[in-house]
Amino acid sequence: MVNRRFDFSSIDIQEELASLEATEFVSWGDWHGKYLHRKANPVTTIRTPFNRLGGDYEFTVGGYHLLGGYSGHGKSVLALQCALYAAKEHKVAIASLEMEPEAVAELSYQLVAGTNNVDEKYAGKISRWLEDRVMAYDRLDTIAPDDAIAMVIAAAKAGCKLILLDSLFMIESVCQDTEAEQKFTQRLANVGKKFRVAIILVHHMKKPDNVGEKKIPSKAGFIGSPHMVNASLSCAIVWRDFELIAMRDQGMPTEDHLPDVMLKVDKNRHFKFHGLVPLYEHSSRSLCESSKRQVNRVVEL
């Protein structure tokens, strides 16, 4: 097996981002040249696993995309599902700081296979398929902000187009310090811009005191300052209907069309769509577009 361990010990963040810190006036001709270049070279976008969102909500390269939700509502699972689906066409990096590597691997095999019962032989096939497509950051712990930025730069330099960072809570001191949070998220946005990558940043939501988790939160519910939302390319929120799921688990009658999960797109800089997307949970933990729970498979092996 080829050694693809992250090595970012020699990365100088200031040097890597220096070109973005200079401010200068240019002629309108310079802007027109950039306009013509963009017309000839459209911005790369990375599709989600949901066909109905094609052209409405995708991960545009050039910054970070917030994906949030209350604890236990499935934001990490959806983020991983999106990253694995992207691996069909793009190299991907996964930094899952809250889940043990073996748990991430097991969940990945289920999501790719579209079943909760993956035997070792098929898991081996999936592993070989992922080998050249996914770089995994092997750490289960908090990480310093500069190390997180350096890791993202290293993944970008290794050719990764989509980088999953799960979650902001595991970046030391960032969530307790507004200045540190703004500095970190602005740097993250700058890395995405310079290296033309899409970063999925998973984060938690504040729980309202009056209704608890019974109401779908908005982008204002992300823990932290408004700068985090303002600097992002998009914000989406995962909300699970635990009451409905409990009724189904108990065999109580429910309407089939009622979704287990809602995905709320609450900011979408490069697309017009804002609103709610109903999703249905498959036994593999994949989220599906259809109430028939038909998985949009990553790949057939």
N, C-alpha and C positions, 0 to 999 in steps of 0.2 A: 504494500500500500504506500502511495506517495505521501510524504510528509507535507501537509498544507497548514501548518500551525501559523497562527497570526504572529507576526513579528513587527511590533511598532515601537520598539525601544529607541530607535534612532530618528524618529519623526520629530521635526521641529515645527510645532503648530504655527508659531508666528511667521516663520519663513514660508510655510505652505499657503497661508492666507494673506500674505503681505500685499499681493496684487489687488485684493479686494478692499483694502483699507485706504488706498489713495483716492482722493477726490479731485476731479479736474473738470473744467468746462471744455466742451468739444463743439465742433460745428454741426449744423443740422445735417450736413452731408454725411457725417459719421453715423448719425442716427438712421438716415435713409439707407446707408449701406447695411446696417444691422437689420433693418426692416426687410430688405431684399434677401439677405442671408436667411432670415427666419422663414420667409415665404418659400424659399428653395429647400430649407431643411427644417421641417416642422419639429416641434418639441416632442421628444420620446415620451410616450405614456405606457404604463404597465397595467394591463387589465386585471380586474378582480375575477374571482371564480364565478361571477354571476352574469350571465349573458345579457340580462335586461339592463344592466348598468353600463354596457359597452357604449362609449361615447357620451355618457352622462356623469359617471364618477369613476375615475381611474387615478392611478398614482403617477403624477407627472414628475419627471426628473427635474432637479434644480432646487431642491429644498426638502423640508420634512412635512409629513402628514401625521396629524394627531389622531390616534384611535383610542377612545376612552370608554369607560363604563364603571359601574360599581364593582366591588370585589365579588368574584364568583359569577359574573354575568356573561363571561365567555369572550372577553376582549383578547386575551392571549391566544385562545384557540382560533379565533377568527384571523388574528394577525398571522399566525403560523400557517393557516390554510391559504391565506393570500400569498405568503412568501413561497410556499411549495408550488402553488399553481403558477406563479411567475417563473419558477425554475424551468418550465417547459421552454421558455424562449430567452431567458436572461440568467446570468450568473447571480447568485443570491448569497448574502451573508446573514447569519442568524446569531444574535447575541441575546440569549434568554437567561437573564440573571436571576430569575425567581424560581425556575424549574430545574430539577436535576437532569443532567444530560441523558440518562437512560429513560427518564419520563418523556423528554422531548422526542427522543428517538421512537419510543413506542407510539406516542401520539401521532408522529409524522407517518409512521407505517400505516396506521389506521386511516389517516386522512387521505393518503395517496391510494391505498387499496380500496377505500370506500367500504370497509367492513371493520367491526370491532374484534374480529377473530382472525388474526394474521399469523399463519404458521411460519416457522423459522426459515423454510426454504423460500417463501415468497418475500419475507422480510429481507433476506439476502439479495434477492433480485432488486428490490427497491433501493437497498443500500448502494448497490453497484450503479444504479441509475442516478442516484443523488451525488455520488462521489465527485464527479467533475462539475457539478452544478451548484453545490451548496458548500460554503465555508462556515464552520461552526466555531463560535468563540467559547472555549471550554473553561467557563468560570461561573461558579454559583456563589455570588457574594456581591457586596457593594464594590463600586469602582470609582476612582477619583475622576472628576470631570475632564481633566486633561487627558487621562488615559482613555476615557470613552471617546473623546474627539479623535485622538490618535488612532484608536482602533477603527473608527469609521473611515478615516483617511486611508489606513492600510487596506481595508476591504475595497475601497474605491480604486486604489492603485492596483489591486489584484484583479480588477476587471468586473467587480460586482456592480450591478446596476440597481439592485434593490437591497437595502440593508434594514434589517429588523432589529430595533433596540427595545427590549422589553425588560424592565420598564424604567421610567424616569425616577421612580421612588428608590431605585437601586444605585442612583448616582449620588455620591456622598455630598451632603449638605445643600444640595440644589433646591430641594423642596422646602427647606426651612429658611432660606435666605433669598429675598426678592432680587437683590443685585446679582447673586450667583446664578439664579435661575435665568435671568435675562441675558447674562453673559453667555451661559451655556447654550441656550436655545438659539441665540443669534449666531453663535459660532457654528452650531449644527446647520442652520439655514445657509450659512456661507459655504460650508463644506459641500452641501448638496448643490449649491449654485456653481462653485468652481469646478467640481468633478463631474457635474451632470449626472447625479445619482438621485434616486428617490429613497428617502429614509422614512420608515414607519416608526413613529415614536409612540409607544404604548404608555398610557397614564391613567391615573385614578380620578374619579369624580367625587365631589363633595356630596354627602348625604343630607338631604333636607330634613329638618327637624319635624316638620308638620306631617308630611306624607311618607317619609322614609323612602323606600325604593319602589313604591307603587306607581310612580310617575316617571316618564321618560325625561331624563335631564337634557339641558341644552348646553351649548358651548360655553356658556357662562358658568357652568358647574365644574369645569376642570379645576383641580386644586392648583392654586398659584395665581400669578398676576395675569391681567389681560394680554400682556406682551406675548405670552406663550402662544395664545390663539392668533394674535395679530401677525406673528412672524411665520405662521404655518401656511402651507399651500392648501390644506383642507383639514376639516375636523369632522370626524364621524364618531358616533356613540352607539355602543351595543347595549341593548336592554332586554333582559330575559323576563318573560311573564311567568314567574314562579307559581302563581296561583293556578293558572291554566295548566301548567305542566303537572302540578300535584293532582289536579282533578283527573287528568289522563292516566297518570300512574296508578290512581286508585280505581280506575275502570269506570269513572263517572262519565256520563254523556257530555260531549262537547262538540262544537261545530268544527268540522275538519278544516275549513278554510281559515280558522283563526290561527295566527302564527305563534310559534313558540318564542321567537326572538324578533325584535325590531331593530333595524339599522337606521339610525337617523343621521343623514348627511346635513350638517348645520353650517358648514362653510365649504366653498368649492370654487377656488379662484379661477381655474381654467375651464370650468364647465358651468352650464346654466342650472343644472339640477340641484335643488334643495328639497328635502322632504324625507318621508319614511319609506323604508323598503321592508316588506314582510319576509321573514325567513323561517325555515322549518328545520328542526334538528333531526339528523339521521343517527342511527345507533352507533355509527363510527365516530360521532361527535362533529362530523361535517355539517355545515349549514347549507341548506338547499333552497332554491327559489320556488319549488313546487310543493304544494300540500301533499303530493304523493311521495315526497321525500326521495326524489330521484337525484342521486349524487352526480355532479358534474366532475367526472373523474379527471385527475391530473394526467394520468398516462395509463395505458393498458400494457402490461408486461407479460 
